[in-house]
Amino acid sequence: MVMFGYKLKIDDDLLEKLKKCSEMAGYASVDEFIVHALEKEATAILGADSSSASEEEIKKRLRGLGYIE
């Protein structure tokens, strides 16, 4: 993951909703939930072919979510 210093300001009420959603869905953190939600939305808009995730990246994500070991 590359960080370029982008900061995202999120309203306190929305952040609380995101925290609840991430906990209910079993994400390790609210950051993980937000990244997944943004990836899902970007794929929905741009199409699945725009994703350049390698098989290793996908496995890493699935491990992080606890789906595989």
Backbone as XML, in Angstrom:
<?xml version="1.0"?>
<chain id="A" units="angstrom">
  <residue number="1" name="MET">
    <atom name="N" x="0.850" y="-1.173" z="0.000"/>
    <atom name="CA" x="0.000" y="0.000" z="0.000"/>
    <atom name="C" x="0.894" y="1.233" z="0.000"/>
  </residue>
  <residue number="2" name="VAL">
    <atom name="N" x="0.528" y="2.193" z="-0.798"/>
    <atom name="CA" x="1.301" y="3.420" z="-0.910"/>
    <atom name="C" x="0.504" y="4.563" z="-0.309"/>
  </residue>
  <residue number="3" name="MET">
    <atom name="N" x="1.143" y="5.329" z="0.545"/>
    <atom name="CA" x="0.485" y="6.488" z="1.145"/>
    <atom name="C" x="1.135" y="7.746" z="0.574"/>
  </residue>
  <residue number="4" name="PHE">
    <atom name="N" x="0.339" y="8.627" z="0.052"/>
    <atom name="CA" x="0.834" y="9.874" z="-0.505"/>
    <atom name="C" x="0.424" y="11.076" z="0.323"/>
  </residue>
  <residue number="5" name="GLY">
    <atom name="N" x="0.030" y="10.842" z="1.538"/>
    <atom name="CA" x="-0.337" y="11.946" z="2.406"/>
    <atom name="C" x="-1.775" y="12.402" z="2.265"/>
  </residue>
  <residue number="6" name="TYR">
    <atom name="N" x="-2.601" y="11.635" z="1.586"/>
    <atom name="CA" x="-3.999" y="12.017" z="1.486"/>
    <atom name="C" x="-4.663" y="11.842" z="2.841"/>
  </residue>
  <residue number="7" name="LYS">
    <atom name="N" x="-5.499" y="12.782" z="3.172"/>
    <atom name="CA" x="-6.262" y="12.696" z="4.405"/>
    <atom name="C" x="-7.727" y="12.833" z="4.045"/>
  </residue>
  <residue number="8" name="LEU">
    <atom name="N" x="-8.518" y="12.067" z="4.724"/>
    <atom name="CA" x="-9.948" y="12.065" z="4.476"/>
    <atom name="C" x="-10.647" y="12.507" z="5.745"/>
  </residue>
  <residue number="9" name="LYS">
    <atom name="N" x="-11.430" y="13.552" z="5.634"/>
    <atom name="CA" x="-12.187" y="14.023" z="6.790"/>
    <atom name="C" x="-13.561" y="13.376" z="6.746"/>
  </residue>
  <residue number="10" name="ILE">
    <atom name="N" x="-13.902" y="12.709" z="7.842"/>
    <atom name="CA" x="-15.177" y="12.015" z="7.935"/>
    <atom name="C" x="-15.951" y="12.580" z="9.116"/>
  </residue>
  <residue number="11" name="ASP">
    <atom name="N" x="-17.174" y="12.926" z="8.863"/>
    <atom name="CA" x="-18.062" y="13.436" z="9.896"/>
    <atom name="C" x="-18.138" y="12.432" z="11.050"/>
  </residue>
  <residue number="12" name="ASP">
    <atom name="N" x="-18.212" y="12.929" z="12.278"/>
    <atom name="CA" x="-18.230" y="12.059" z="13.459"/>
    <atom name="C" x="-19.367" y="11.043" z="13.431"/>
  </residue>
  <residue number="13" name="ASP">
    <atom name="N" x="-20.555" y="11.465" z="13.005"/>
    <atom name="CA" x="-21.701" y="10.549" z="12.942"/>
    <atom name="C" x="-21.453" y="9.431" z="11.932"/>
  </residue>
  <residue number="14" name="LEU">
    <atom name="N" x="-20.908" y="9.790" z="10.774"/>
    <atom name="CA" x="-20.610" y="8.786" z="9.760"/>
    <atom name="C" x="-19.526" y="7.837" z="10.251"/>
  </residue>
  <residue number="15" name="LEU">
    <atom name="N" x="-18.523" y="8.355" z="10.915"/>
    <atom name="CA" x="-17.450" y="7.514" z="11.435"/>
    <atom name="C" x="-17.994" y="6.484" z="12.428"/>
  </residue>
  <residue number="16" name="GLU">
    <atom name="N" x="-18.915" y="6.891" z="13.271"/>
    <atom name="CA" x="-19.521" y="5.959" z="14.218"/>
    <atom name="C" x="-20.296" y="4.863" z="13.484"/>
  </residue>
  <residue number="17" name="LYS">
    <atom name="N" x="-21.005" y="5.233" z="12.423"/>
    <atom name="CA" x="-21.719" y="4.240" z="11.620"/>
    <atom name="C" x="-20.741" y="3.263" z="10.980"/>
  </residue>
  <residue number="18" name="LEU">
    <atom name="N" x="-19.634" y="3.794" z="10.459"/>
    <atom name="CA" x="-18.625" y="2.947" z="9.821"/>
    <atom name="C" x="-17.987" y="2.001" z="10.829"/>
  </residue>
  <residue number="19" name="LYS">
    <atom name="N" x="-17.750" y="2.482" z="12.039"/>
    <atom name="CA" x="-17.193" y="1.621" z="13.090"/>
    <atom name="C" x="-18.149" y="0.482" z="13.406"/>
  </residue>
  <residue number="20" name="LYS">
    <atom name="N" x="-19.445" y="0.806" z="13.537"/>
    <atom name="CA" x="-20.449" y="-0.229" z="13.815"/>
    <atom name="C" x="-20.502" y="-1.257" z="12.692"/>
  </residue>
  <residue number="21" name="CYS">
    <atom name="N" x="-20.513" y="-0.770" z="11.465"/>
    <atom name="CA" x="-20.566" y="-1.666" z="10.310"/>
    <atom name="C" x="-19.349" y="-2.579" z="10.264"/>
  </residue>
  <residue number="22" name="SER">
    <atom name="N" x="-18.174" y="-2.014" z="10.504"/>
    <atom name="CA" x="-16.952" y="-2.818" z="10.435"/>
    <atom name="C" x="-16.954" y="-3.899" z="11.513"/>
  </residue>
  <residue number="23" name="GLU">
    <atom name="N" x="-17.430" y="-3.568" z="12.700"/>
    <atom name="CA" x="-17.506" y="-4.552" z="13.783"/>
    <atom name="C" x="-18.531" y="-5.640" z="13.460"/>
  </residue>
  <residue number="24" name="MET">
    <atom name="N" x="-19.700" y="-5.228" z="12.987"/>
    <atom name="CA" x="-20.764" y="-6.190" z="12.683"/>
    <atom name="C" x="-20.358" y="-7.128" z="11.550"/>
  </residue>
  <residue number="25" name="ALA">
    <atom name="N" x="-19.591" y="-6.619" z="10.604"/>
    <atom name="CA" x="-19.183" y="-7.424" z="9.448"/>
    <atom name="C" x="-17.923" y="-8.235" z="9.731"/>
  </residue>
  <residue number="26" name="GLY">
    <atom name="N" x="-17.288" y="-7.993" z="10.877"/>
    <atom name="CA" x="-16.125" y="-8.789" z="11.255"/>
    <atom name="C" x="-14.802" y="-8.314" z="10.698"/>
  </residue>
  <residue number="27" name="TYR">
    <atom name="N" x="-14.720" y="-7.061" z="10.313"/>
    <atom name="CA" x="-13.443" y="-6.522" z="9.830"/>
    <atom name="C" x="-12.510" y="-6.290" z="11.007"/>
  </residue>
  <residue number="28" name="ALA">
    <atom name="N" x="-11.215" y="-6.367" z="10.745"/>
    <atom name="CA" x="-10.215" y="-6.171" z="11.789"/>
    <atom name="C" x="-10.163" y="-4.717" z="12.252"/>
  </residue>
  <residue number="29" name="SER">
    <atom name="N" x="-10.528" y="-3.801" z="11.366"/>
    <atom name="CA" x="-10.491" y="-2.381" z="11.713"/>
    <atom name="C" x="-11.469" y="-1.621" z="10.831"/>
  </residue>
  <residue number="30" name="VAL">
    <atom name="N" x="-11.775" y="-0.410" z="11.240"/>
    <atom name="CA" x="-12.651" y="0.438" z="10.433"/>
    <atom name="C" x="-11.926" y="0.823" z="9.139"/>
  </residue>
  <residue number="31" name="ASP">
    <atom name="N" x="-10.604" y="0.984" z="9.198"/>
    <atom name="CA" x="-9.835" y="1.294" z="7.993"/>
    <atom name="C" x="-9.988" y="0.186" z="6.954"/>
  </residue>
  <residue number="32" name="GLU">
    <atom name="N" x="-9.897" y="-1.058" z="7.403"/>
    <atom name="CA" x="-10.034" y="-2.197" z="6.495"/>
    <atom name="C" x="-11.415" y="-2.195" z="5.850"/>
  </residue>
  <residue number="33" name="PHE">
    <atom name="N" x="-12.434" y="-1.903" z="6.631"/>
    <atom name="CA" x="-13.797" y="-1.847" z="6.105"/>
    <atom name="C" x="-13.938" y="-0.738" z="5.069"/>
  </residue>
  <residue number="34" name="ILE">
    <atom name="N" x="-13.411" y="0.436" z="5.362"/>
    <atom name="CA" x="-13.520" y="1.574" z="4.446"/>
    <atom name="C" x="-12.801" y="1.281" z="3.138"/>
  </residue>
  <residue number="35" name="VAL">
    <atom name="N" x="-11.592" y="0.721" z="3.220"/>
    <atom name="CA" x="-10.839" y="0.385" z="2.008"/>
    <atom name="C" x="-11.626" y="-0.619" z="1.170"/>
  </residue>
  <residue number="36" name="HIS">
    <atom name="N" x="-12.182" y="-1.644" z="1.820"/>
    <atom name="CA" x="-12.957" y="-2.644" z="1.088"/>
    <atom name="C" x="-14.180" y="-2.012" z="0.427"/>
  </residue>
  <residue number="37" name="ALA">
    <atom name="N" x="-14.878" y="-1.150" z="1.153"/>
    <atom name="CA" x="-16.065" y="-0.500" z="0.597"/>
    <atom name="C" x="-15.703" y="0.375" z="-0.606"/>
  </residue>
  <residue number="38" name="LEU">
    <atom name="N" x="-14.588" y="1.091" z="-0.505"/>
    <atom name="CA" x="-14.158" y="1.938" z="-1.620"/>
    <atom name="C" x="-13.721" y="1.108" z="-2.819"/>
  </residue>
  <residue number="39" name="GLU">
    <atom name="N" x="-13.020" y="0.010" z="-2.578"/>
    <atom name="CA" x="-12.614" y="-0.877" z="-3.672"/>
    <atom name="C" x="-13.836" y="-1.457" z="-4.379"/>
  </residue>
  <residue number="40" name="LYS">
    <atom name="N" x="-14.810" y="-1.874" z="-3.582"/>
    <atom name="CA" x="-16.035" y="-2.456" z="-4.134"/>
    <atom name="C" x="-16.781" y="-1.437" z="-4.988"/>
  </residue>
  <residue number="41" name="GLU">
    <atom name="N" x="-16.881" y="-0.215" z="-4.507"/>
    <atom name="CA" x="-17.582" y="0.830" z="-5.253"/>
    <atom name="C" x="-16.831" y="1.208" z="-6.525"/>
  </residue>
  <residue number="42" name="ALA">
    <atom name="N" x="-15.509" y="1.307" z="-6.446"/>
    <atom name="CA" x="-14.710" y="1.638" z="-7.628"/>
    <atom name="C" x="-14.850" y="0.556" z="-8.691"/>
  </residue>
  <residue number="43" name="THR">
    <atom name="N" x="-14.856" y="-0.703" z="-8.266"/>
    <atom name="CA" x="-15.034" y="-1.810" z="-9.202"/>
    <atom name="C" x="-16.420" y="-1.770" z="-9.829"/>
  </residue>
  <residue number="44" name="ALA">
    <atom name="N" x="-17.423" y="-1.420" z="-9.036"/>
    <atom name="CA" x="-18.791" y="-1.323" z="-9.562"/>
    <atom name="C" x="-18.893" y="-0.236" z="-10.621"/>
  </residue>
  <residue number="45" name="ILE">
    <atom name="N" x="-18.176" y="0.850" z="-10.408"/>
    <atom name="CA" x="-18.240" y="1.974" z="-11.353"/>
    <atom name="C" x="-17.366" y="1.713" z="-12.580"/>
  </residue>
  <residue number="46" name="LEU">
    <atom name="N" x="-16.141" y="1.261" z="-12.339"/>
    <atom name="CA" x="-15.168" y="1.099" z="-13.426"/>
    <atom name="C" x="-15.240" y="-0.265" z="-14.110"/>
  </residue>
  <residue number="47" name="GLY">
    <atom name="N" x="-15.818" y="-1.237" z="-13.444"/>
    <atom name="CA" x="-15.884" y="-2.587" z="-13.990"/>
    <atom name="C" x="-14.768" y="-3.444" z="-13.424"/>
  </residue>
  <residue number="48" name="ALA">
    <atom name="N" x="-14.984" y="-4.732" z="-13.430"/>
    <atom name="CA" x="-14.042" y="-5.681" z="-12.844"/>
    <atom name="C" x="-12.721" y="-5.714" z="-13.585"/>
  </residue>
  <residue number="49" name="ASP">
    <atom name="N" x="-12.713" y="-5.411" z="-14.872"/>
    <atom name="CA" x="-11.479" y="-5.464" z="-15.648"/>
    <atom name="C" x="-10.479" y="-4.390" z="-15.243"/>
  </residue>
  <residue number="50" name="SER">
    <atom name="N" x="-10.939" y="-3.363" z="-14.542"/>
    <atom name="CA" x="-10.039" y="-2.278" z="-14.155"/>
    <atom name="C" x="-9.186" y="-2.660" z="-12.950"/>
  </residue>
  <residue number="51" name="SER">
    <atom name="N" x="-9.537" y="-3.750" z="-12.272"/>
    <atom name="CA" x="-8.800" y="-4.171" z="-11.088"/>
    <atom name="C" x="-7.511" y="-4.842" z="-11.500"/>
  </residue>
  <residue number="52" name="SER">
    <atom name="N" x="-6.408" y="-4.407" z="-10.901"/>
    <atom name="CA" x="-5.115" y="-4.997" z="-11.226"/>
    <atom name="C" x="-4.579" y="-5.797" z="-10.054"/>
  </residue>
  <residue number="53" name="ALA">
    <atom name="N" x="-5.467" y="-6.243" z="-9.175"/>
    <atom name="CA" x="-5.045" y="-6.998" z="-8.006"/>
    <atom name="C" x="-4.496" y="-8.352" z="-8.441"/>
  </residue>
  <residue number="54" name="SER">
    <atom name="N" x="-3.314" y="-8.659" z="-7.961"/>
    <atom name="CA" x="-2.710" y="-9.946" z="-8.280"/>
    <atom name="C" x="-3.311" y="-11.025" z="-7.392"/>
  </residue>
  <residue number="55" name="GLU">
    <atom name="N" x="-3.037" y="-12.255" z="-7.749"/>
    <atom name="CA" x="-3.535" y="-13.371" z="-6.954"/>
    <atom name="C" x="-2.989" y="-13.295" z="-5.537"/>
  </residue>
  <residue number="56" name="GLU">
    <atom name="N" x="-1.721" y="-12.885" z="-5.384"/>
    <atom name="CA" x="-1.126" y="-12.762" z="-4.053"/>
    <atom name="C" x="-1.825" y="-11.690" z="-3.227"/>
  </residue>
  <residue number="57" name="GLU">
    <atom name="N" x="-2.173" y="-10.569" z="-3.848"/>
    <atom name="CA" x="-2.877" y="-9.505" z="-3.142"/>
    <atom name="C" x="-4.246" y="-9.994" z="-2.671"/>
  </residue>
  <residue number="58" name="ILE">
    <atom name="N" x="-4.925" y="-10.745" z="-3.516"/>
    <atom name="CA" x="-6.240" y="-11.266" z="-3.164"/>
    <atom name="C" x="-6.124" y="-12.241" z="-2.001"/>
  </residue>
  <residue number="59" name="LYS">
    <atom name="N" x="-5.124" y="-13.135" z="-2.052"/>
    <atom name="CA" x="-4.908" y="-14.076" z="-0.957"/>
    <atom name="C" x="-4.598" y="-13.339" z="0.343"/>
  </residue>
  <residue number="60" name="LYS">
    <atom name="N" x="-3.804" y="-12.277" z="0.251"/>
    <atom name="CA" x="-3.457" y="-11.486" z="1.436"/>
    <atom name="C" x="-4.715" y="-10.882" z="2.055"/>
  </residue>
  <residue number="61" name="ARG">
    <atom name="N" x="-5.583" y="-10.363" z="1.224"/>
    <atom name="CA" x="-6.827" y="-9.765" z="1.712"/>
    <atom name="C" x="-7.723" y="-10.818" z="2.353"/>
  </residue>
  <residue number="62" name="LEU">
    <atom name="N" x="-7.822" y="-11.976" z="1.713"/>
    <atom name="CA" x="-8.651" y="-13.043" z="2.265"/>
    <atom name="C" x="-8.102" y="-13.537" z="3.596"/>
  </residue>
  <residue number="63" name="ARG">
    <atom name="N" x="-6.766" y="-13.607" z="3.719"/>
    <atom name="CA" x="-6.157" y="-13.966" z="4.995"/>
    <atom name="C" x="-6.503" y="-12.921" z="6.051"/>
  </residue>
  <residue number="64" name="GLY">
    <atom name="N" x="-6.395" y="-11.662" z="5.696"/>
    <atom name="CA" x="-6.699" y="-10.571" z="6.610"/>
    <atom name="C" x="-8.128" y="-10.605" z="7.113"/>
  </residue>
  <residue number="65" name="LEU">
    <atom name="N" x="-9.024" y="-11.093" z="6.265"/>
    <atom name="CA" x="-10.423" y="-11.204" z="6.651"/>
    <atom name="C" x="-10.731" y="-12.521" z="7.359"/>
  </residue>
  <residue number="66" name="GLY">
    <atom name="N" x="-9.730" y="-13.404" z="7.406"/>
    <atom name="CA" x="-9.901" y="-14.672" z="8.102"/>
    <atom name="C" x="-10.561" y="-15.767" z="7.276"/>
  </residue>
  <residue number="67" name="TYR">
    <atom name="N" x="-10.679" y="-15.565" z="5.961"/>
    <atom name="CA" x="-11.318" y="-16.573" z="5.125"/>
    <atom name="C" x="-10.378" y="-17.720" z="4.790"/>
  </residue>
  <residue number="68" name="ILE">
    <atom name="N" x="-9.079" y="-17.432" z="4.711"/>
    <atom name="CA" x="-8.088" y="-18.490" z="4.456"/>
    <atom name="C" x="-6.926" y="-18.300" z="5.401"/>
  </residue>
  <residue number="69" name="GLU">
    <atom name="N" x="-6.126" y="-19.355" z="5.546"/>
    <atom name="CA" x="-4.961" y="-19.269" z="6.440"/>
    <atom name="C" x="-3.687" y="-19.225" z="5.646"/>
  </residue>
</chain>
